[in-house]
Amino acid sequence: MILVNTDYISGKELETLGLVKGSTIQSTNLGRDITQALKSLLGGELKTYNKMMNEARALATKRMAEEAEAMGADGVVNIRYASSSVMQSAAEVIAYGTAVKFT
């Protein structure tokens, strides 16, 4: 499975299969949330949230690729990510793109 953020794959002729997406909602635990709140007062990188968002993007990408594979796709082009806060300390991440088959 080839995953790219361009609308083409070099050297390949593509047939569009349709939109695919994957999403997840992730949160931190209360103890870590308190330490991150204190860290935000002092400034600096919020490593726990950074880790949470990296894991969320990876899971959303995996789910998107699985949806594309179920459609018989060889790749996904024009991949984009979006995130939004669902509640305090919880965020949704969605990965979406266009599933394609090589012709």
N, CA, C and O atoms as a GROMACS GRO file, in nm:
protein
  412
    1MET      N    1   0.085  -0.117   0.000
    1MET     CA    2   0.000   0.000   0.000
    1MET      C    3   0.090   0.124   0.000
    1MET      O    4   0.173   0.142   0.089
    2ILE      N    5   0.071   0.207  -0.101
    2ILE     CA    6   0.147   0.332  -0.110
    2ILE      C    7   0.058   0.444  -0.058
    2ILE      O    8  -0.056   0.460  -0.102
    3LEU      N    9   0.111   0.522   0.035
    3LEU     CA   10   0.038   0.634   0.094
    3LEU      C   11   0.116   0.762   0.066
    3LEU      O   12   0.232   0.774   0.104
    4VAL      N   13   0.051   0.857  -0.002
    4VAL     CA   14   0.118   0.984  -0.037
    4VAL      C   15   0.023   1.101  -0.015
    4VAL      O   16  -0.099   1.086  -0.014
    5ASN      N   17   0.083   1.220   0.004
    5ASN     CA   18   0.000   1.339   0.018
    5ASN      C   19  -0.009   1.420  -0.112
    5ASN      O   20  -0.061   1.531  -0.114
    6THR      N   21   0.041   1.362  -0.221
    6THR     CA   22   0.026   1.424  -0.353
    6THR      C   23  -0.096   1.362  -0.422
    6THR      O   24  -0.150   1.262  -0.376
    7ASP      N   25  -0.138   1.423  -0.532
    7ASP     CA   26  -0.254   1.368  -0.602
    7ASP      C   27  -0.215   1.271  -0.714
    7ASP      O   28  -0.296   1.240  -0.801
    8TYR      N   29  -0.090   1.224  -0.711
    8TYR     CA   30  -0.041   1.127  -0.809
    8TYR      C   31   0.066   1.041  -0.744
    8TYR      O   32   0.117   1.073  -0.637
    9ILE      N   33   0.099   0.932  -0.810
    9ILE     CA   34   0.212   0.847  -0.770
    9ILE      C   35   0.299   0.836  -0.895
    9ILE      O   36   0.255   0.785  -0.998
   10SER      N   37   0.421   0.882  -0.885
   10SER     CA   38   0.511   0.887  -1.000
   10SER      C   39   0.518   0.752  -1.071
   10SER      O   40   0.538   0.648  -1.009
   11GLY      N   41   0.502   0.757  -1.204
   11GLY     CA   42   0.515   0.639  -1.287
   11GLY      C   43   0.395   0.546  -1.285
   11GLY      O   44   0.401   0.437  -1.341
   12LYS      N   45   0.286   0.586  -1.222
   12LYS     CA   46   0.167   0.500  -1.213
   12LYS      C   47   0.047   0.569  -1.274
   12LYS      O   48   0.024   0.689  -1.255
   13GLU      N   49  -0.030   0.492  -1.348
   13GLU     CA   50  -0.161   0.537  -1.395
   13GLU      C   51  -0.262   0.493  -1.289
   13GLU      O   52  -0.258   0.379  -1.244
   14LEU      N   53  -0.351   0.583  -1.250
   14LEU     CA   54  -0.440   0.555  -1.138
   14LEU      C   55  -0.587   0.554  -1.176
   14LEU      O   56  -0.633   0.634  -1.257
   15GLU      N   57  -0.658   0.462  -1.116
   15GLU     CA   58  -0.804   0.459  -1.124
   15GLU      C   59  -0.855   0.496  -0.984
   15GLU      O   60  -0.816   0.434  -0.885
   16THR      N   61  -0.941   0.597  -0.977
   16THR     CA   62  -0.995   0.641  -0.849
   16THR      C   63  -1.102   0.545  -0.801
   16THR      O   64  -1.195   0.512  -0.875
   17LEU      N   65  -1.090   0.501  -0.676
   17LEU     CA   66  -1.190   0.413  -0.616
   17LEU      C   67  -1.285   0.486  -0.523
   17LEU      O   68  -1.401   0.447  -0.509
   18GLY      N   69  -1.236   0.592  -0.459
   18GLY     CA   70  -1.323   0.669  -0.371
   18GLY      C   71  -1.254   0.715  -0.244
   18GLY      O   72  -1.138   0.684  -0.219
   19LEU      N   73  -1.329   0.788  -0.165
   19LEU     CA   74  -1.280   0.844  -0.040
   19LEU      C   75  -1.263   0.735   0.065
   19LEU      O   76  -1.349   0.648   0.080
   20VAL      N   77  -1.152   0.741   0.137
   20VAL     CA   78  -1.130   0.652   0.252
   20VAL      C   79  -1.088   0.738   0.370
   20VAL      O   80  -1.027   0.844   0.353
   21LYS      N   81  -1.122   0.691   0.489
   21LYS     CA   82  -1.086   0.766   0.608
   21LYS      C   83  -1.067   0.672   0.725
   21LYS      O   84  -1.115   0.559   0.725
   22GLY      N   85  -0.996   0.721   0.823
   22GLY     CA   86  -0.977   0.650   0.948
   22GLY      C   87  -0.973   0.753   1.058
   22GLY      O   88  -0.919   0.862   1.039
   23SER      N   89  -1.028   0.720   1.173
   23SER     CA   90  -1.026   0.816   1.282
   23SER      C   91  -1.011   0.746   1.416
   23SER      O   92  -1.029   0.625   1.427
   24THR      N   93  -0.979   0.825   1.516
   24THR     CA   94  -0.969   0.777   1.653
   24THR      C   95  -0.987   0.895   1.746
   24THR      O   96  -0.965   1.010   1.708
   25ILE      N   97  -1.028   0.866   1.867
   25ILE     CA   98  -1.034   0.966   1.973
   25ILE      C   99  -0.942   0.917   2.083
   25ILE      O  100  -0.958   0.806   2.134
   26GLN      N  101  -0.846   1.000   2.120
   26GLN     CA  102  -0.747   0.963   2.220
   26GLN      C  103  -0.755   1.060   2.338
   26GLN      O  104  -0.794   1.175   2.322
   27SER      N  105  -0.718   1.010   2.455
   27SER     CA  106  -0.711   1.097   2.572
   27SER      C  107  -0.592   1.056   2.657
   27SER      O  108  -0.536   0.948   2.642
   28THR      N  109  -0.554   1.146   2.746
   28THR     CA  110  -0.449   1.116   2.843
   28THR      C  111  -0.516   1.079   2.975
   28THR      O  112  -0.635   1.104   2.994
   29ASN      N  113  -0.439   1.022   3.065
   29ASN     CA  114  -0.499   0.991   3.194
   29ASN      C  115  -0.493   1.113   3.285
   29ASN      O  116  -0.416   1.206   3.259
   30LEU      N  117  -0.572   1.114   3.389
   30LEU     CA  118  -0.585   1.229   3.477
   30LEU      C  119  -0.452   1.271   3.538
   30LEU      O  120  -0.422   1.391   3.544
   31GLY      N  121  -0.372   1.176   3.584
   31GLY     CA  122  -0.243   1.209   3.644
   31GLY      C  123  -0.152   1.282   3.548
   31GLY      O  124  -0.090   1.382   3.584
   32ARG      N  125  -0.145   1.233   3.427
   32ARG     CA  126  -0.060   1.299   3.326
   32ARG      C  127  -0.120   1.433   3.286
   32ARG      O  128  -0.046   1.527   3.256
   33ASP      N  129  -0.252   1.442   3.285
   33ASP     CA  130  -0.317   1.567   3.249
   33ASP      C  131  -0.280   1.677   3.348
   33ASP      O  132  -0.257   1.791   3.309
   34ILE      N  133  -0.275   1.642   3.476
   34ILE     CA  134  -0.239   1.741   3.577
   34ILE      C  135  -0.095   1.786   3.558
   34ILE      O  136  -0.066   1.906   3.567
   35THR      N  137  -0.004   1.693   3.533
   35THR     CA  138   0.136   1.733   3.514
   35THR      C  139   0.153   1.817   3.388
   35THR      O  140   0.236   1.908   3.385
   36GLN      N  141   0.076   1.788   3.284
   36GLN     CA  142   0.085   1.867   3.161
   36GLN      C  143   0.027   2.006   3.182
   36GLN      O  144   0.077   2.103   3.123
   37ALA      N  145  -0.077   2.018   3.264
   37ALA     CA  146  -0.134   2.150   3.295
   37ALA      C  147  -0.031   2.235   3.368
   37ALA      O  148  -0.016   2.354   3.340
   38LEU      N  149   0.040   2.175   3.461
   38LEU     CA  150   0.146   2.248   3.532
   38LEU      C  151   0.257   2.288   3.436
   38LEU      O  152   0.310   2.399   3.444
   39LYS      N  153   0.293   2.198   3.346
   39LYS     CA  154   0.398   2.225   3.247
   39LYS      C  155   0.357   2.342   3.158
   39LYS      O  156   0.441   2.424   3.121
   40SER      N  157   0.228   2.350   3.123
   40SER     CA  158   0.184   2.458   3.036
   40SER      C  159   0.197   2.594   3.104
   40SER      O  160   0.211   2.696   3.036
   41LEU      N  161   0.192   2.596   3.236
   41LEU     CA  162   0.212   2.722   3.309
   41LEU      C  163   0.356   2.768   3.301
   41LEU      O  164   0.383   2.888   3.296
   42LEU      N  165   0.448   2.674   3.298
   42LEU     CA  166   0.590   2.706   3.295
   42LEU      C  167   0.644   2.722   3.154
   42LEU      O  168   0.749   2.784   3.134
   43GLY      N  169   0.573   2.668   3.057
   43GLY     CA  170   0.618   2.674   2.918
   43GLY      C  171   0.698   2.551   2.882
   43GLY      O  172   0.749   2.480   2.969
   44GLY      N  173   0.710   2.526   2.755
   44GLY     CA  174   0.786   2.411   2.706
   44GLY      C  175   0.696   2.312   2.634
   44GLY      O  176   0.575   2.329   2.628
   45GLU      N  177   0.759   2.211   2.582
   45GLU     CA  178   0.688   2.108   2.505
   45GLU      C  179   0.604   2.020   2.598
   45GLU      O  180   0.650   1.979   2.704
   46LEU      N  181   0.482   1.992   2.557
   46LEU     CA  182   0.394   1.903   2.631
   46LEU      C  183   0.410   1.763   2.572
   46LEU      O  184   0.332   1.722   2.486
   47LYS      N  185   0.511   1.692   2.619
   47LYS     CA  186   0.551   1.565   2.559
   47LYS      C  187   0.442   1.459   2.566
   47LYS      O  188   0.429   1.379   2.473
   48THR      N  189   0.364   1.456   2.673
   48THR     CA  190   0.258   1.356   2.684
   48THR      C  191   0.153   1.376   2.575
   48THR      O  192   0.108   1.280   2.512
   49TYR      N  193   0.114   1.503   2.553
   49TYR     CA  194   0.016   1.531   2.448
   49TYR      C  195   0.075   1.506   2.310
   49TYR      O  196   0.007   1.458   2.220
   50ASN      N  197   0.202   1.539   2.294
   50ASN     CA  198   0.270   1.514   2.167
   50ASN      C  199   0.268   1.365   2.134
   50ASN      O  200   0.237   1.325   2.022
   51LYS      N  201   0.301   1.283   2.234
   51LYS     CA  202   0.299   1.138   2.216
   51LYS      C  203   0.158   1.089   2.184
   51LYS      O  204   0.140   1.005   2.095
   52MET      N  205   0.058   1.142   2.256
   52MET     CA  206  -0.080   1.102   2.233
   52MET      C  207  -0.123   1.132   2.089
   52MET      O  208  -0.187   1.049   2.024
   53MET      N  209  -0.088   1.251   2.039
   53MET     CA  210  -0.128   1.289   1.904
   53MET      C  211  -0.054   1.207   1.799
   53MET      O  212  -0.113   1.172   1.696
   54ASN      N  213   0.073   1.176   1.821
   54ASN     CA  214   0.147   1.090   1.727
   54ASN      C  215   0.084   0.951   1.719
   54ASN      O  216   0.069   0.896   1.610
   55GLU      N  217   0.046   0.896   1.834
   55GLU     CA  218  -0.020   0.765   1.836
   55GLU      C  219  -0.156   0.772   1.766
   55GLU      O  220  -0.193   0.679   1.694
   56ALA      N  221  -0.228   0.880   1.787
   56ALA     CA  222  -0.359   0.896   1.724
   56ALA      C  223  -0.347   0.907   1.572
   56ALA      O  224  -0.425   0.846   1.499
   57ARG      N  225  -0.248   0.984   1.523
   57ARG     CA  226  -0.227   0.994   1.378
   57ARG      C  227  -0.190   0.859   1.318
   57ARG      O  228  -0.238   0.823   1.210
   58ALA      N  229  -0.105   0.783   1.387
   58ALA     CA  230  -0.065   0.651   1.337
   58ALA      C  231  -0.185   0.557   1.330
   58ALA      O  232  -0.201   0.484   1.232
   59LEU      N  233  -0.269   0.559   1.431
   59LEU     CA  234  -0.386   0.471   1.432
   59LEU      C  235  -0.487   0.513   1.325
   59LEU      O  236  -0.545   0.428   1.257
   60ALA      N  237  -0.510   0.643   1.310
   60ALA     CA  238  -0.602   0.691   1.207
   60ALA      C  239  -0.551   0.653   1.068
   60ALA      O  240  -0.629   0.614   0.981
   61THR      N  241  -0.420   0.665   1.046
   61THR     CA  242  -0.361   0.629   0.916
   61THR      C  243  -0.377   0.479   0.890
   61THR      O  244  -0.411   0.439   0.779
   62LYS      N  245  -0.353   0.398   0.992
   62LYS     CA  246  -0.369   0.253   0.979
   62LYS      C  247  -0.512   0.217   0.942
   62LYS      O  248  -0.534   0.134   0.854
   63ARG      N  249  -0.608   0.279   1.007
   63ARG     CA  250  -0.749   0.251   0.979
   63ARG      C  251  -0.788   0.296   0.839
   63ARG      O  252  -0.866   0.228   0.771
   64MET      N  253  -0.734   0.408   0.794
   64MET     CA  254  -0.761   0.455   0.658
   64MET      C  255  -0.705   0.355   0.557
   64MET      O  256  -0.773   0.321   0.459
   65ALA      N  257  -0.582   0.309   0.579
   65ALA     CA  258  -0.519   0.213   0.488
   65ALA      C  259  -0.598   0.082   0.485
   65ALA      O  260  -0.612   0.021   0.379
   66GLU      N  261  -0.647   0.038   0.600
   66GLU     CA  262  -0.728  -0.085   0.604
   66GLU      C  263  -0.856  -0.069   0.525
   66GLU      O  264  -0.899  -0.163   0.456
   67GLU      N  265  -0.919   0.047   0.532
   67GLU     CA  266  -1.040   0.072   0.454
   67GLU      C  267  -1.009   0.069   0.305
   67GLU      O  268  -1.087   0.017   0.225
   68ALA      N  269  -0.894   0.126   0.267
   68ALA     CA  270  -0.853   0.126   0.126
   68ALA      C  271  -0.825  -0.017   0.078
   68ALA      O  272  -0.865  -0.054  -0.032
   69GLU      N  273  -0.758  -0.096   0.161
   69GLU     CA  274  -0.730  -0.236   0.125
   69GLU      C  275  -0.859  -0.314   0.104
   69GLU      O  276  -0.868  -0.397   0.014
   70ALA      N  277  -0.959  -0.287   0.188
   70ALA     CA  278  -1.087  -0.356   0.176
   70ALA      C  279  -1.157  -0.322   0.044
   70ALA      O  280  -1.239  -0.400  -0.005
   71MET      N  281  -1.123  -0.206  -0.014
   71MET     CA  282  -1.180  -0.166  -0.143
   71MET      C  283  -1.097  -0.221  -0.259
   71MET      O  284  -1.135  -0.204  -0.375
   72GLY      N  285  -0.986  -0.286  -0.230
   72GLY     CA  286  -0.898  -0.337  -0.335
   72GLY      C  287  -0.799  -0.235  -0.386
   72GLY      O  288  -0.747  -0.248  -0.496
   73ALA      N  289  -0.771  -0.132  -0.307
   73ALA     CA  290  -0.681  -0.024  -0.349
   73ALA      C  291  -0.535  -0.067  -0.341
   73ALA      O  292  -0.497  -0.152  -0.261
   74ASP      N  293  -0.455  -0.006  -0.428
   74ASP     CA  294  -0.310  -0.023  -0.424
   74ASP      C  295  -0.243   0.091  -0.348
   74ASP      O  296  -0.126   0.080  -0.309
   75GLY      N  297  -0.316   0.200  -0.328
   75GLY     CA  298  -0.260   0.316  -0.260
   75GLY      C  299  -0.366   0.416  -0.224
   75GLY      O  300  -0.483   0.403  -0.261
   76VAL      N  301  -0.323   0.517  -0.151
   76VAL     CA  302  -0.409   0.630  -0.115
   76VAL      C  303  -0.332   0.757  -0.149
   76VAL      O  304  -0.218   0.774  -0.106
   77VAL      N  305  -0.396   0.845  -0.225
   77VAL     CA  306  -0.333   0.971  -0.263
   77VAL      C  307  -0.404   1.087  -0.193
   77VAL      O  308  -0.515   1.073  -0.140
   78ASN      N  309  -0.337   1.200  -0.195
   78ASN     CA  310  -0.393   1.324  -0.140
   78ASN      C  311  -0.435   1.310   0.006
   78ASN      O  312  -0.542   1.357   0.046
   79ILE      N  313  -0.351   1.245   0.086
   79ILE     CA  314  -0.382   1.221   0.227
   79ILE      C  315  -0.375   1.352   0.305
   79ILE      O  316  -0.283   1.432   0.288
   80ARG      N  317  -0.474   1.370   0.390
   80ARG     CA  318  -0.481   1.488   0.477
   80ARG      C  319  -0.517   1.442   0.618
   80ARG      O  320  -0.573   1.334   0.639
   81TYR      N  321  -0.483   1.526   0.714
   81TYR     CA  322  -0.515   1.500   0.855
   81TYR      C  323  -0.591   1.619   0.911
   81TYR      O  324  -0.568   1.734   0.872
   82ALA      N  325  -0.681   1.591   1.003
   82ALA     CA  326  -0.751   1.697   1.076
   82ALA      C  327  -0.767   1.650   1.219
   82ALA      O  328  -0.775   1.530   1.246
   83SER      N  329  -0.772   1.744   1.309
   83SER     CA  330  -0.794   1.709   1.449
   83SER      C  331  -0.885   1.812   1.513
   83SER      O  332  -0.894   1.926   1.469
   84SER      N  333  -0.952   1.768   1.616
   84SER     CA  334  -1.039   1.859   1.691
   84SER      C  335  -1.049   1.810   1.834
   84SER      O  336  -1.034   1.691   1.863
   85SER      N  337  -1.073   1.904   1.922
   85SER     CA  338  -1.090   1.871   2.063
   85SER      C  339  -1.232   1.820   2.084
   85SER      O  340  -1.328   1.885   2.042
   86VAL      N  341  -1.245   1.706   2.148
   86VAL     CA  342  -1.376   1.648   2.174
   86VAL      C  343  -1.422   1.688   2.314
   86VAL      O  344  -1.539   1.718   2.337
   87MET      N  345  -1.327   1.688   2.406
   87MET     CA  346  -1.349   1.732   2.543
   87MET      C  347  -1.212   1.763   2.601
   87MET      O  348  -1.110   1.741   2.535
   88GLN      N  349  -1.207   1.814   2.723
   88GLN     CA  350  -1.077   1.844   2.782
   88GLN      C  351  -0.991   1.719   2.785
   88GLN      O  352  -1.035   1.615   2.834
   89SER      N  353  -0.872   1.728   2.734
   89SER     CA  354  -0.773   1.618   2.732
   89SER      C  355  -0.809   1.505   2.637
   89SER      O  356  -0.752   1.396   2.648
   90ALA      N  357  -0.900   1.527   2.544
   90ALA     CA  358  -0.933   1.425   2.444
   90ALA      C  359  -0.943   1.491   2.307
   90ALA      O  360  -1.002   1.598   2.292
   91ALA      N  361  -0.884   1.427   2.209
   91ALA     CA  362  -0.885   1.483   2.074
   91ALA      C  363  -0.918   1.375   1.972
   91ALA      O  364  -0.880   1.259   1.987
   92GLU      N  365  -0.991   1.415   1.870
   92GLU     CA  366  -1.018   1.326   1.757
   92GLU      C  367  -0.919   1.360   1.647
   92GLU      O  368  -0.891   1.476   1.620
   93VAL      N  369  -0.865   1.257   1.586
   93VAL     CA  370  -0.779   1.273   1.470
   93VAL      C  371  -0.840   1.192   1.357
   93VAL      O  372  -0.878   1.076   1.375
   94ILE      N  373  -0.851   1.254   1.240
   94ILE     CA  374  -0.901   1.183   1.122
   94ILE      C  375  -0.798   1.196   1.010
   94ILE      O  376  -0.741   1.302   0.987
   95ALA      N  377  -0.776   1.084   0.942
   95ALA     CA  378  -0.691   1.080   0.824
   95ALA      C  379  -0.784   1.044   0.707
   95ALA      O  380  -0.865   0.953   0.718
   96TYR      N  381  -0.770   1.116   0.596
   96TYR     CA  382  -0.855   1.086   0.482
   96TYR      C  383  -0.780   1.110   0.352
   96TYR      O  384  -0.686   1.190   0.346
   97GLY      N  385  -0.824   1.041   0.249
   97GLY     CA  386  -0.761   1.053   0.119
   97GLY      C  387  -0.843   0.980   0.014
   97GLY      O  388  -0.956   0.938   0.041
   98THR      N  389  -0.786   0.965  -0.104
   98THR     CA  390  -0.853   0.901  -0.216
   98THR      C  391  -0.786   0.767  -0.243
   98THR      O  392  -0.667   0.760  -0.272
   99ALA      N  393  -0.864   0.661  -0.234
   99ALA     CA  394  -0.814   0.526  -0.264
   99ALA      C  395  -0.799   0.512  -0.416
   99ALA      O  396  -0.887   0.553  -0.492
  100VAL      N  397  -0.688   0.453  -0.459
  100VAL     CA  398  -0.662   0.436  -0.601
  100VAL      C  399  -0.612   0.294  -0.629
  100VAL      O  400  -0.555   0.226  -0.543
  101LYS      N  401  -0.636   0.253  -0.753
  101LYS     CA  402  -0.588   0.124  -0.802
  101LYS      C  403  -0.499   0.153  -0.922
  101LYS      O  404  -0.530   0.240  -1.003
  102PHE      N  405  -0.388   0.079  -0.933
  102PHE     CA  406  -0.299   0.098  -1.047
  102PHE      C  407  -0.361   0.034  -1.170
  102PHE      O  408  -0.416  -0.077  -1.163
  103THR      N  409  -0.353   0.104  -1.284
  103THR     CA  410  -0.409   0.048  -1.408
  103THR      C  411  -0.298   0.000  -1.498
  103THR      O  412  -0.324  -0.051  -1.607
   0.00000   0.00000   0.00000
